[in-house]
Amino acid sequence: MTGPAEQTAVETEKAIEKPVIVSLKNLTLSFGGITALKDVSVDIRANEILAIIGPNGAGKTCLLNCLNGFYKPQKGQILFEGKNITRIRPDRAAQMGLARTFQNIELFSGLTTLENAMAARHVFMKQNLLTGGIYFGPAHVEEIRHRRIVEDIIDFLEIEAVRHHVVATLPYGMRKRIELARALALEPKVLLLDEPMAGMNTEEKEDIARFIVDIFEGQGETYPDTPVLRDGVRAIVLIEHDMGVVMDLADRIVVLDFGRKIAEGTPEEIRNNPQVISAYLGESATR
């Protein structure tokens, strides 16, 4: 039998063996005299859920904003599947396979659930204005295919009942699911979740946690025509303040504090890291 220390070492070694999908190297991001990120390096690996934690203002959302093109770091480099995407546009990042949800919900509030999810599919649409005007031609076939994928995602997230509801009229927790649906409609290779459970009650958090696990693992032949549901998402990056959720879901955790990375490791390693306890978790988290 192996003890806890040996088991942790084995888990860490296994994590290192997983191929890197995204590599953030020495990122520095400043706004005037304020440094949001300072020399931060993080690898996002295949087949794992990576959690990024830290106090408010630690730079967690800034890291995601650099990753999918909203912010451009002053220093450092971002490699996605070996390609330099440090200066990429957000729409191009989405086409390549980086999709995200936002800390503050960013939906088209005047559109329905279905319309919000379909809007994400526009990055994949190939028909030009000429063929698009012929409804019963190639554009119609393409629309049917995109609609089928979106309907599968709506079914998976259990939001069929609000398919045709304008999102501005829906409860907060439901809008959070719709934003997740829109991100999935982009068929991401890497799914970035920025506080997907913020403001939710216990039951809503349990639902989102279940969806995250199911998205990661894939649903097999339940959704044979929708690869993102059938095969799962290769990697998920999760920003979340609920440490119970983080410790249960994450394979690996990165801790930021004042824009610097102060720790990285398995949940057990992070739970027992004195620097992390002092900066963020507190003594109660170790009990």
N, C-alpha and C positions, 0 to 999 in steps of 0.2 A: 504493500500500500504506500501511496505517496502522501506527504503532508501538504498543508495549504500552500507553503512557500514553493514546494516543487511543482504543485499543480498550477500555480500562477505563472511560474517560469515556463511551463509547457504551453500554457495558453498564449503567453506573449510570443513565444517562438513560432507558434502556429500563425499568429497574426502577421508576423514579419514575413512569412512565406507567401501570403496572399499578394497577388500582383497589384501594383499601384495604378489606379485609373487617373487620378488627378494629383499633381504635386505642386504645392504652394511653397515657394522658396524665398525666404528672407523678405517677406512683404513688409513694406513701410508705407503707411497712409497718414497724411496730415491734412488738416483743415486750418489754414492760417498758422497760428502758433500752437494749435492743439494736435497732438499726435494720437491718432485712433488705433493704429497698429504699429508696432515697433519690432522689426526683424523677426516676423512670425513665419515659421515653417511647419507645414502640416501635410501629411500624405493621406489621401482618401483611397482606401483599398477595396478591391472587389469582394463581394460576398460578406459585407459587414455593415453594421449600423454604427456610425461614428457620432458620438454626442459631443457638442461643444458647450461648455458651461462656464459660468463666471458671474460676478456681480453685474448689476446694471451699469452700463457704460464701459464694460470691459473690452468691447470691440467685436463681439460675436456677430452681430448683424453686418457690421462693416466688412467682416471676412467674407460673408456670403455675397455682399454687394460687389466686392472685387471679383469673386469667383464667377458671377454670371454677367459681368460687364457693366453694372450700374456705376461703379466707382473704378477709377484708374489709379493704381498705386504709384507713388513717386519712385519707389525702389522695389526691386524684387521681380519675380517671374512666376507665372502660372502655366503649367503644362497639363494638357488634357489629352490622354492617350498619346503622349509624346509630342504633341503640337503646342506651340507657344500661343496662348490665348489671352495674354496679359492685357491687350488693348482691344479685345473683341467687343462687338456690339451685343446688347442683350438679345436681339432677335436672332442673331447668328449663333449665340450660345444655346438658345432654345433649339434651333435646328440641329445642332451637334449632339444634343442629348442632356443638357443641363436645364432642369425645370425646378421651380420653387414656389413655395407659399410665403406669405408675408406676415410679419408680426402684427401689423395693422391691415385688416382685410382690404385687398385691392381688387375688387370686382367691378364690373360695369353694372352699377346699381339699378339702372333703368331697363336692363335686359333680364330675360328669364334665366332660370337655371340652365336649360338646354342651350340657349343662345350664348351664355358665358362659356360653356364647355366647347361649343362649336367654334367660338372665336379663336380658341387655342389651335384648332386644326388648320387655320389659314397658313401657318408656316409650312405646311406640307402640300398645299394645293398647287397643282402643276398647270392647270388650264389657264390660258391667257384670256384677255377680254373678248376676243373674237369667238373662241370656242365656248367661253363661259356664257355667252349670250344665247347659245343654242341649248335650251334647257334639256331637250331630250337627246342630246348628243353626249360627248365624252364628259362634259361637266356634270351632267345628271348622274352618270355612273360613279364618278368620283365623289359626289356629294353623298350618295347612298353608302359608299364604303366608309366615309368619315362619320356619318350619322350612326352606322352600326357600332363603331368603336365607342362613340360617345354614349350610346344607349347602354352598352355593356358596363361602362364605368359608372353610369347613373344607377344601374341595377346593383352593382357591387357595393357601392357606398350607401345603398338603401335610401335614396332620395327620389325615387320614382314619383312619390305623392306630390312633390313640389316641382316636377319637371317643367311645368308651364307657368310657375309663379314668378313674378318679378322679384328679384333678390332683395330689393330694398324693403319689401314687406315681410321678410322672413326673420325668424329669431337668429341671434348671434351664432349659436352653435351650429345651426343648419348652414349658415353662410360660410362657416369654417370648412364644412364638408364640401361645399360647392367649390371653394377655392382649391381644395385638394383634388377635386374632380378635374378642374381646369389644368392643374399641374400634370396629372396623369394623362390627360388628353394629348400632352406633348410627347408622350412615350419616352420618358427620360431614361438615360443610362445611369445618371446620378440625380437623385431627388433631394432637394434642399428644403428642409422644413423649419421655418423660423417661428418658434413658439406656437405650434399647432394646437396646443391645449390651453393657451392663455385665456383666462376669463370663463372657463368652463366649470360645470359642476362635476361631481365624482362620476356620475353615470355617463356623461358626455366624454369625459377623459378616458373612461374604460372603452368606449366605442372607438375613439380615435386610436388608442393604443392597439386595439384589435385590428383595425384597418392597416396600421403601419406594419404589423407583423405579417398580415396576409399579403400586403403589397410586396414586402421583401421576399417572402417565401414563394409567391406565385400560387395560382389557383388551378394549375394543370388544365385539364380538358373541360373545366366548367365554362371557360371563356376561350374556346379554341381559335376564334378569329381575331382576338385582341391580344397581341404578344405581350404588352406591358402587364396585363393581368395573368395571362397564361404562364409566362416564364418568370415573372417577378422583376424587380428593379435590382440592378447589379450592386448598387451602393446607395445608402441613405445617410444624409448628414442631418442631425437633429439638434436644434437649439431648444432647450427646455429648462425651466426653473424647478419643476417638480422632480426632486431628487429620487423619489421612489420610482417614478416612471423611467428616469435615466438609468438607474441601477438595474432595473429589470430588463430594459430593451437593448442597451448599448453593448456592443462587443468591445469597444475601445472608447476612451474619453480623453478629450483635450481640454485643458483648463486655461482660460485667459484671465488676466488681471491687469487693469490699466494698460491694455493694448499689448501686453507681453504674454507669451506662453510660459506658464510656470510649472506645468506638469502634463504628462501624457502617460496613459497606461490602461490596464483593465479596470473595470469597476472596483474590484477589491483593492488594487493598488492605489487608486484615487481616494477611496474611502479612508485609507490608512496613511495618506500622505500628510505629514505635519504642516507643510506649506499651504496645501489646499484647505486643510481644516482651519488654519489661521485666516486665510484670505476669504473663504467663501462658505464652506460647509458648516463650520461650527462643531463644538464638541458633541452635540446631540446626534449628529449624523453617524458617528462611529459606534454608537450604542445599539 
